[in-house]
Amino acid sequence: MITPSSPFSIWCSLAQKILRAASCVLAWTLVMSVHAATAPDGRALAEQVREIANETGTSRAKKEKRISNAVRVATVAATAYQTESSKISAVALEFAERAAAAAPKFSETIGSAVAFTPAVTKIDGMTARVRATAAAAAKLPAPRYEAVAAAPAGASRARTLTPETVAVAPHVNVEYAPVAQARAPAIQEEVERAASPRVGSARDGDTGLKATDVVLSRRYRLHATLDVGARYDDNVYLNHGDEADDVIATVAPGIDFAWGERANAHGALAYRHAFQHYLDDTSENVNLGRGSAAFGFIGNRLSFQSSAAFQQSNQNNGDVAVLGENAAFRRDQLNLGAASAFSISEKTSVNAGVEYDQVRYRSDTFSGSEAVSLPVRLFWKTSAKLEVGGGATYRVEEPQRVGAKAKDWFYNLGAKGDFTERLTGRFFVGYRTREVEGFERDDGLGLEGGFDYRASAKSRLALSLSRDFALGARGESVTRSRYALRWISTPTPFLRFEVGSTYQASDYGASIFTGNPNLARTDDFWSGDVSMAYSFNQWISTSLDYLFRNNQSSIATAEFSNNILSWNWQLRY
């Protein structure tokens, strides 16, 4: 007989509650989607205009005609059923500003297209105001940052502020990414991409500022977020053979604040606090925080960028998998950085920065690390969009508790900028050295960089590559080579697809830092992931992700295979 307190009755009650909650969410989504279908969306128009303006092989005259038609259709659709002059004016000014900022060279065409729509022409003085707004928007600096969205430490740079993505003053280009180079085990970023609720909209390059943000002024915006998701993990501990699966539910409220979207001084703050529940009790339920901050200043000759990221994780990685324990190990990561660029002359500039990385394990079994890096590079401009240069990076790294310090150097040459009309990026190759007191010096080839190839107006390929020294969780000195390729497609402003693959080779040397038993090994790690993200409107978006990971090692207990499937919803106001 089933008693009221039996496990079966409890699960039935829980299932009913989940179904009711899901019904409410779906009903709200439908209502919001219908509303969004008729609501003006300047972001979508800006994205459409940007795509047309950036098309190759199309004459300017054709671009002007297509942009004018797109702007006129969008403005008419957004104002056709409006009767209040104030609302029509707000829509017209927003569309003119966003579209002109997206395609400054076509600001006059855009201003005329908005100004001469029927609803706008009926308002006294609006024609001149709209055209003036478009002209002013074209002269403003480009948006300074992408959405700083409390991205996981080491996660894709496209979701956080980096100097490479920041427009700077003439002859000045901040090159170093102040968020440190995520030197914790790189395979972690794949699982965190699939495990964490996706932050930001499906729009590639969106500034993160939504129409529903609380606008404190023209330069200050604030919005609250709620990320809800669940993931199925078929090998929570990354064990070899004795695998345990679980479903992990996550609820993560948060807040985002940004200022100075098109100002010389600009920045953003974000924080998420995730409540994770393991349905099959493979781990204790945990509360995890992640936050980020960014600030920058663009001057005539000097530019400055700084950023910080903090991430708490309750997931294993390849470094700890070798023990084969049935436990999930807690880890905290902190990345701080600052970088500056100074224009010496019309053709030359110098970039310098400081970076701080910290990894902390809660278990005494493992050793985290601290690293301070000081990079310096000198650049010479060979063309309007390409610079070549070289320099050196000095780094001091030491284990979490006690042990010897490593002193590393990276001497390098390379280039950055637009290599072709479609290919942009940065690439540096050189010679790396590592010295630890009492041990032989280690050296070898060093790589650092990434490329972005825009295959079409709606798709691109991104390649990143690196070869560097690191400190393993057991105190090993690790030589790690990593290569990642990612395809990103945005067929519409609301829909985004991603497919990625990563290969990582790790050569674990002796445990020279902490004196742990020698577990020297070599690993070959592969991963592949597929994801889809869709924005229903300004308030609701969802993402579906699948991740496969496989690690082959010279030590059997370090080998593992893992599948993760996750579904996340993002609510914003």
LINPEPE-V913348 format. One record per backbone hydrogen bond with DSSP energy under -1.0 kcal/mol. NH is the residue of the N-H (numbers start at 1). CO is the residue of the C=O. E is the energy in kcal/mol with one decimal. If there is no record, write none. Layout:
# LINPEPE-V913348
NH&CO&E ; NH&CO&E
This chain:
# LINPEPE-V913348
6&3&-1.9 ; 10&6&-2.0 ; 11&7&-2.4 ; 12&8&-2.2 ; 13&9&-2.3 ; 14&10&-2.4 ; 15&11&-2.6 ; 16&12&-2.2 ; 17&13&-2.0 ; 18&14&-2.3 ; 19&15&-2.4 ; 20&16&-2.3 ; 21&17&-2.5 ; 22&18&-2.7 ; 23&19&-2.3 ; 24&20&-2.0 ; 25&21&-2.4 ; 26&22&-2.7 ; 27&23&-2.3 ; 28&24&-2.5 ; 29&25&-2.6 ; 30&26&-2.2 ; 31&27&-2.1 ; 32&28&-2.8 ; 33&29&-2.5 ; 34&30&-2.2 ; 35&31&-2.2 ; 36&32&-2.7 ; 37&33&-1.6 ; 38&35&-1.1 ; 39&35&-1.0 ; 45&41&-1.5 ; 46&42&-2.5 ; 47&43&-2.4 ; 48&44&-2.2 ; 49&45&-2.8 ; 50&46&-2.5 ; 51&47&-2.2 ; 52&48&-1.9 ; 53&49&-2.6 ; 54&50&-1.8 ; 55&52&-1.1 ; 63&59&-2.0 ; 64&60&-2.8 ; 65&61&-2.0 ; 66&62&-2.5 ; 67&63&-2.9 ; 68&64&-2.6 ; 69&65&-2.1 ; 70&66&-2.5 ; 71&67&-2.7 ; 72&68&-2.3 ; 73&69&-2.6 ; 74&70&-2.2 ; 75&71&-2.4 ; 76&72&-2.5 ; 77&73&-2.4 ; 78&74&-1.8 ; 79&75&-1.4 ; 80&76&-1.7 ; 82&79&-1.4 ; 88&84&-2.0 ; 89&85&-2.6 ; 90&86&-2.1 ; 91&87&-2.3 ; 92&88&-2.5 ; 93&89&-2.6 ; 94&90&-2.2 ; 95&91&-2.8 ; 96&92&-2.3 ; 97&93&-2.4 ; 98&94&-2.8 ; 99&95&-2.3 ; 100&96&-2.0 ; 101&97&-2.1 ; 102&98&-1.6 ; 103&99&-1.6 ; 106&103&-2.0 ; 107&104&-1.6 ; 110&106&-2.4 ; 111&107&-2.9 ; 112&108&-2.1 ; 113&109&-2.1 ; 114&110&-2.3 ; 115&111&-2.5 ; 116&112&-1.8 ; 117&114&-1.4 ; 121&117&-2.2 ; 123&120&-1.7 ; 126&123&-1.7 ; 129&125&-1.7 ; 130&126&-2.9 ; 131&127&-1.9 ; 132&128&-2.2 ; 133&129&-2.4 ; 134&130&-2.3 ; 135&131&-2.0 ; 136&132&-2.4 ; 137&133&-2.5 ; 138&134&-1.6 ; 144&261&-1.7 ; 149&147&-1.0 ; 155&152&-2.9 ; 159&156&-1.6 ; 160&157&-2.0 ; 165&162&-1.7 ; 166&163&-1.4 ; 172&169&-2.0 ; 188&185&-1.8 ; 189&186&-1.3 ; 191&187&-1.1 ; 192&188&-2.3 ; 193&189&-1.5 ; 194&190&-1.6 ; 195&191&-2.6 ; 196&192&-1.8 ; 206&203&-1.4 ; 213&210&-1.7 ; 214&222&-3.6 ; 216&220&-1.6 ; 217&220&-1.4 ; 221&258&-2.8 ; 222&214&-1.9 ; 223&256&-2.1 ; 225&254&-2.4 ; 226&571&-2.4 ; 227&252&-2.3 ; 228&569&-2.7 ; 229&250&-2.6 ; 230&567&-2.1 ; 231&248&-2.0 ; 232&565&-3.3 ; 233&246&-2.6 ; 234&563&-2.1 ; 236&244&-2.8 ; 243&241&-1.8 ; 246&233&-2.1 ; 248&231&-2.7 ; 249&277&-2.5 ; 250&229&-3.2 ; 251&275&-1.6 ; 252&227&-3.2 ; 254&225&-2.2 ; 255&271&-1.9 ; 256&223&-2.6 ; 257&269&-3.0 ; 258&221&-2.4 ; 259&267&-2.3 ; 260&219&-2.0 ; 263&260&-1.4 ; 266&296&-2.2 ; 267&259&-2.1 ; 268&294&-2.0 ; 269&257&-3.2 ; 270&292&-2.2 ; 271&255&-1.9 ; 272&290&-2.8 ; 273&253&-2.3 ; 274&288&-3.5 ; 275&251&-2.8 ; 276&286&-2.9 ; 277&249&-2.7 ; 279&247&-2.5 ; 281&278&-1.3 ; 286&276&-1.3 ; 288&274&-2.9 ; 290&272&-2.3 ; 291&310&-2.0 ; 292&270&-2.3 ; 293&308&-2.2 ; 294&268&-2.3 ; 295&306&-2.6 ; 296&266&-2.6 ; 297&304&-2.9 ; 298&264&-1.4 ; 299&302&-1.3 ; 303&341&-2.2 ; 304&297&-2.9 ; 305&339&-2.9 ; 306&295&-2.7 ; 307&337&-2.1 ; 308&293&-2.4 ; 309&335&-2.3 ; 310&291&-2.6 ; 311&333&-2.5 ; 312&289&-1.6 ; 313&331&-3.1 ; 321&317&-1.4 ; 323&320&-1.4 ; 324&321&-1.2 ; 327&325&-1.7 ; 331&313&-2.5 ; 332&360&-2.8 ; 333&311&-2.9 ; 334&358&-2.4 ; 335&309&-2.7 ; 336&356&-2.5 ; 337&307&-1.9 ; 338&354&-2.2 ; 339&305&-3.0 ; 340&352&-2.7 ; 341&303&-2.2 ; 342&350&-2.5 ; 343&301&-2.5 ; 344&348&-1.2 ; 345&348&-1.9 ; 349&379&-1.9 ; 350&342&-2.3 ; 351&377&-3.1 ; 352&340&-2.1 ; 353&375&-1.8 ; 354&338&-2.4 ; 355&373&-2.3 ; 356&336&-2.9 ; 357&371&-2.7 ; 358&334&-2.2 ; 359&369&-2.7 ; 360&332&-2.9 ; 362&330&-2.0 ; 366&363&-1.1 ; 367&473&-3.2 ; 369&359&-1.6 ; 370&398&-2.3 ; 371&357&-2.4 ; 372&396&-2.2 ; 373&355&-2.5 ; 374&394&-2.6 ; 376&392&-2.1 ; 377&351&-2.7 ; 378&390&-2.6 ; 379&349&-3.1 ; 380&388&-3.2 ; 381&347&-3.1 ; 382&386&-1.7 ; 383&386&-1.6 ; 387&416&-2.7 ; 388&380&-2.5 ; 389&414&-2.5 ; 390&378&-1.7 ; 391&412&-2.1 ; 392&376&-1.8 ; 393&410&-1.5 ; 394&374&-1.7 ; 395&408&-2.4 ; 396&372&-2.2 ; 397&406&-2.4 ; 398&370&-2.4 ; 400&368&-1.5 ; 406&397&-3.4 ; 407&435&-2.4 ; 408&395&-3.0 ; 409&433&-1.8 ; 410&393&-1.7 ; 411&431&-2.4 ; 412&391&-2.4 ; 413&429&-2.3 ; 414&389&-2.6 ; 415&427&-1.9 ; 416&387&-2.4 ; 417&425&-2.4 ; 418&385&-3.0 ; 419&423&-1.7 ; 420&423&-1.8 ; 424&452&-2.4 ; 425&417&-1.9 ; 426&450&-2.6 ; 427&415&-2.5 ; 428&448&-2.7 ; 429&413&-2.5 ; 430&446&-2.3 ; 431&411&-2.4 ; 432&444&-3.1 ; 433&409&-2.2 ; 434&442&-3.0 ; 435&407&-1.9 ; 439&436&-2.3 ; 442&434&-2.8 ; 444&432&-1.9 ; 446&430&-2.4 ; 447&467&-1.3 ; 448&428&-1.7 ; 449&465&-1.2 ; 450&426&-2.8 ; 451&463&-3.0 ; 452&424&-3.2 ; 453&461&-3.3 ; 454&422&-2.3 ; 455&453&-1.1 ; 456&459&-2.0 ; 460&488&-2.6 ; 461&453&-2.9 ; 462&486&-3.1 ; 463&451&-2.7 ; 464&484&-2.5 ; 465&449&-2.2 ; 466&482&-2.2 ; 467&447&-1.9 ; 468&480&-2.3 ; 470&478&-2.3 ; 472&476&-2.8 ; 475&472&-1.7 ; 477&510&-1.3 ; 478&470&-2.4 ; 479&507&-2.1 ; 480&468&-2.9 ; 481&505&-2.7 ; 482&466&-2.7 ; 483&503&-2.6 ; 484&464&-2.6 ; 485&501&-2.6 ; 486&462&-2.6 ; 487&499&-3.2 ; 488&460&-2.8 ; 489&497&-2.6 ; 490&458&-3.1 ; 496&533&-2.5 ; 497&489&-3.0 ; 498&531&-2.3 ; 499&487&-2.2 ; 500&529&-2.6 ; 501&485&-2.5 ; 502&527&-2.3 ; 503&483&-2.7 ; 504&525&-2.6 ; 505&481&-2.5 ; 506&523&-2.2 ; 507&479&-2.5 ; 508&521&-3.1 ; 509&477&-2.4 ; 512&510&-2.3 ; 513&475&-2.1 ; 515&511&-1.7 ; 523&506&-2.6 ; 524&552&-3.1 ; 525&504&-3.1 ; 526&550&-2.8 ; 527&502&-1.9 ; 528&548&-2.2 ; 529&500&-2.3 ; 530&546&-2.3 ; 531&498&-2.5 ; 532&544&-2.3 ; 533&496&-2.7 ; 534&542&-3.0 ; 535&494&-2.6 ; 536&540&-1.9 ; 537&540&-1.5 ; 541&570&-2.0 ; 542&534&-2.6 ; 543&568&-2.4 ; 544&532&-2.7 ; 545&566&-2.6 ; 546&530&-2.7 ; 547&564&-2.7 ; 548&528&-2.9 ; 549&562&-2.7 ; 550&526&-2.5 ; 551&560&-2.9 ; 552&524&-2.7 ; 554&522&-1.8 ; 558&555&-1.7 ; 559&556&-1.7 ; 560&551&-1.3 ; 562&549&-2.7 ; 564&547&-2.6 ; 565&232&-2.1 ; 566&545&-2.6 ; 567&230&-2.6 ; 568&543&-2.6 ; 569&228&-3.4 ; 570&541&-3.2 ; 571&226&-2.7 ; 572&539&-2.4 ; 573&224&-2.6
